[in-house]
Amino acid sequence: MKCILLLIGTGGMSKSELKFDEWGLIPAVIQDATTKEVLMVAWMNAESLQLTQASGETHFWSRSRQQLWHKGATSGHVQRVREIRYDCDGDTLLVLIDPDGPACHTGKVSCFFRHLSRLGI
């Protein structure tokens, strides 16, 4: 399945205008395309973005291991990409996916299951 690159906003930015940081990385927010739940945040470089677009499954850059990783290669919980969007500044990606299992290495559906504050904020 090919993913479709869509734009957020009306600025008419092109893919070449993505703003990777000084290490060649851009944050990617991974969201369930159906439920809209934010599942995880990971880093992409140009190569992992290209692999994601070519394969239709998410690939990321591991800052700790200093290597590419295909989400689900070990666990089997691949993420099939429906859309890739980027924000108005071109410095953050939003990847809408259909998950084949939990996104978090803990086995939770989302990596965002902990609460910093329960003060009603």
N, C-alpha and C positions, 0 to 999 in steps of 0.2 A: 504494500500500500504506500503510495506517495503521500507525503505530507504537503500541506499547502501553507505557504508563507503569506500571512495577512498582516496588515498594518493596524495599529491602534492610533487613533487620531486622524487628523486631516493634513498633516504636514507633508505628505508625499515623499517620505524618506525611502531610500532604496536600501537593499540588503548591504551594500557596500558602506553605508553610513552607520553601521553598528559600531558602538564604542566599546572596544575591549580595553581592559585596564592595562597597567604597565607590565603585567605578567602574561598578557594575551588572553585574559579570561573575561567572561561575562556571566553574571548570575542568571540562573534559569529557575523560575517558579513553576513547579509542576502541579497542574490542577486536573482533577477528574473532569472530563468533558461532559459527563452526564449530571453528576451531583454538584459540580462546581466547588467541591471541597479542595482546599489546598493540601496537597499530599507531601510535598518535600521541596527543598531548595537545594540546588546543586550548581556546580560551575561547568561551563562549556568553554572550549577554545574553538578556533576556526575548524580544526579537524573533527572534533566531536560533533559540532553543528552540522558539518557536511555529512558525516556518517549517519547522523539522525535523519537528515533529509533524504539521503539515499536509501536507507534501510526501512524507514518508517517506524523505527523503534529508538528509544532514547539511548544516547551515549553521552558520557560526561568525562570531565577531567578530574581525577582525584588529586587534590593538592597534597594530601598526606603521603600517598604512594607515588606521586609524580608519574602517573600513567593514565591512559584512557581506560574507561570501563563501560561495558555494555550492561545497562540495568537489567537484571534478571538472568545474566549469563550463568551465575552460580545457583541462585534460588529458583529460577524458572518463572519469576514474577516480572515478566517483561512489560514494558509500557508501550502500547501501540499509539503512535502519534496521529491525532486528527488535525491539529493546527499548530503553527508556531506564530506567535505575535510578538511584537516588540513595542516598548513604550515610546512616548513622544520624544524623549531624549535619546533614544537608541541605546540606552545603557543597561537594559534589563529585558530578558526574554520571558514570555509566558507560553508554556507548552501545555496544550490541552491534550489529554491522553485517555485511552481506555486501558485501565490496569488489568493485568492478569493475576493479581494478588496484592498483598499488602505492599506499600511503598517503603515502610520503615524496616530497618534491619532488626528491630525488636519484635517484628511480627504484627505490629499495629498497622491499621489501614493507612494512617497518616503519621508523619513524624511530629506533628503538632498536637500531641495528646496531653501535654503537661501545661499547667497554668502558673504563670508568674505571680498573679494576684487574683484573689477571689473577692475583691472589694467592690464588685459591680461596675468596674470601669469599662 
